[in-house]
Amino acid sequence: MDDHGDDFGTWVAENGAVQRSEEEWAVIAGYVRHAANKIGPALPLCLPGEPQECGRTAQHHVLAWAASLKASAHHIIETSAPSQARAAHVAGPLYQRRLTELRERR
């Protein structure tokens, strides 16, 4: 997967992210890549300092690889649910409840 979400563009002012150092973002990116690699196609070793370094920041990788992880998780839901209705419930209301819980802990 070489899609890093570069098609977003730069027309939107972005300053709402949690402030972390590049080193902290790199650690998180490594964790997200590890999780994504466990359930989906392998992601490249392209963080700063890695063999296939692509020149993007670690924060950029956190976002792109979290999207890959989310897509892989959604695919697991779709292919593992006993019915489309159950998959829709898990991917919809249950997912939203879990997301709300995470946001409240922040």
MODELLER restraints for C-alpha pairs under 7 A, 6 or more apart:
rsr = mdl.restraints
at = mdl.atoms
rsr.add(forms.Gaussian(group=physical.xy_distance, feature=features.Distance(at['CA:1:A'], at['CA:43:A']), mean=5.74, stdev=0.5))
rsr.add(forms.Gaussian(group=physical.xy_distance, feature=features.Distance(at['CA:1:A'], at['CA:44:A']), mean=6.84, stdev=0.5))
rsr.add(forms.Gaussian(group=physical.xy_distance, feature=features.Distance(at['CA:4:A'], at['CA:61:A']), mean=6.96, stdev=0.5))
rsr.add(forms.Gaussian(group=physical.xy_distance, feature=features.Distance(at['CA:4:A'], at['CA:64:A']), mean=5.11, stdev=0.5))
rsr.add(forms.Gaussian(group=physical.xy_distance, feature=features.Distance(at['CA:5:A'], at['CA:64:A']), mean=6.07, stdev=0.5))
rsr.add(forms.Gaussian(group=physical.xy_distance, feature=features.Distance(at['CA:22:A'], at['CA:58:A']), mean=6.28, stdev=0.5))
rsr.add(forms.Gaussian(group=physical.xy_distance, feature=features.Distance(at['CA:25:A'], at['CA:58:A']), mean=5.27, stdev=0.5))
rsr.add(forms.Gaussian(group=physical.xy_distance, feature=features.Distance(at['CA:25:A'], at['CA:59:A']), mean=5.28, stdev=0.5))
rsr.add(forms.Gaussian(group=physical.xy_distance, feature=features.Distance(at['CA:26:A'], at['CA:58:A']), mean=4.87, stdev=0.5))
rsr.add(forms.Gaussian(group=physical.xy_distance, feature=features.Distance(at['CA:28:A'], at['CA:62:A']), mean=6.65, stdev=0.5))
rsr.add(forms.Gaussian(group=physical.xy_distance, feature=features.Distance(at['CA:29:A'], at['CA:58:A']), mean=6.27, stdev=0.5))
rsr.add(forms.Gaussian(group=physical.xy_distance, feature=features.Distance(at['CA:29:A'], at['CA:61:A']), mean=5.96, stdev=0.5))
rsr.add(forms.Gaussian(group=physical.xy_distance, feature=features.Distance(at['CA:29:A'], at['CA:62:A']), mean=4.57, stdev=0.5))
rsr.add(forms.Gaussian(group=physical.xy_distance, feature=features.Distance(at['CA:32:A'], at['CA:62:A']), mean=6.74, stdev=0.5))
rsr.add(forms.Gaussian(group=physical.xy_distance, feature=features.Distance(at['CA:32:A'], at['CA:65:A']), mean=6.35, stdev=0.5))
rsr.add(forms.Gaussian(group=physical.xy_distance, feature=features.Distance(at['CA:32:A'], at['CA:66:A']), mean=6.19, stdev=0.5))
rsr.add(forms.Gaussian(group=physical.xy_distance, feature=features.Distance(at['CA:33:A'], at['CA:43:A']), mean=6.54, stdev=0.5))
rsr.add(forms.Gaussian(group=physical.xy_distance, feature=features.Distance(at['CA:33:A'], at['CA:65:A']), mean=6.07, stdev=0.5))
rsr.add(forms.Gaussian(group=physical.xy_distance, feature=features.Distance(at['CA:36:A'], at['CA:68:A']), mean=6.69, stdev=0.5))
rsr.add(forms.Gaussian(group=physical.xy_distance, feature=features.Distance(at['CA:36:A'], at['CA:69:A']), mean=4.64, stdev=0.5))
rsr.add(forms.Gaussian(group=physical.xy_distance, feature=features.Distance(at['CA:37:A'], at['CA:43:A']), mean=6.40, stdev=0.5))
rsr.add(forms.Gaussian(group=physical.xy_distance, feature=features.Distance(at['CA:39:A'], at['CA:72:A']), mean=6.41, stdev=0.5))
rsr.add(forms.Gaussian(group=physical.xy_distance, feature=features.Distance(at['CA:40:A'], at['CA:72:A']), mean=5.56, stdev=0.5))
rsr.add(forms.Gaussian(group=physical.xy_distance, feature=features.Distance(at['CA:45:A'], at['CA:51:A']), mean=6.21, stdev=0.5))
rsr.add(forms.Gaussian(group=physical.xy_distance, feature=features.Distance(at['CA:45:A'], at['CA:52:A']), mean=5.47, stdev=0.5))
rsr.add(forms.Gaussian(group=physical.xy_distance, feature=features.Distance(at['CA:45:A'], at['CA:53:A']), mean=6.87, stdev=0.5))
rsr.add(forms.Gaussian(group=physical.xy_distance, feature=features.Distance(at['CA:46:A'], at['CA:52:A']), mean=4.44, stdev=0.5))
rsr.add(forms.Gaussian(group=physical.xy_distance, feature=features.Distance(at['CA:46:A'], at['CA:53:A']), mean=3.86, stdev=0.5))
rsr.add(forms.Gaussian(group=physical.xy_distance, feature=features.Distance(at['CA:46:A'], at['CA:54:A']), mean=5.32, stdev=0.5))
rsr.add(forms.Gaussian(group=physical.xy_distance, feature=features.Distance(at['CA:47:A'], at['CA:53:A']), mean=5.30, stdev=0.5))
rsr.add(forms.Gaussian(group=physical.xy_distance, feature=features.Distance(at['CA:47:A'], at['CA:54:A']), mean=6.85, stdev=0.5))
rsr.add(forms.Gaussian(group=physical.xy_distance, feature=features.Distance(at['CA:47:A'], at['CA:58:A']), mean=6.28, stdev=0.5))
rsr.add(forms.Gaussian(group=physical.xy_distance, feature=features.Distance(at['CA:48:A'], at['CA:55:A']), mean=6.64, stdev=0.5))
rsr.add(forms.Gaussian(group=physical.xy_distance, feature=features.Distance(at['CA:74:A'], at['CA:91:A']), mean=6.88, stdev=0.5))
rsr.add(forms.Gaussian(group=physical.xy_distance, feature=features.Distance(at['CA:77:A'], at['CA:87:A']), mean=5.85, stdev=0.5))
rsr.add(forms.Gaussian(group=physical.xy_distance, feature=features.Distance(at['CA:78:A'], at['CA:87:A']), mean=5.62, stdev=0.5))
rsr.add(forms.Gaussian(group=physical.xy_distance, feature=features.Distance(at['CA:81:A'], at['CA:87:A']), mean=5.26, stdev=0.5))
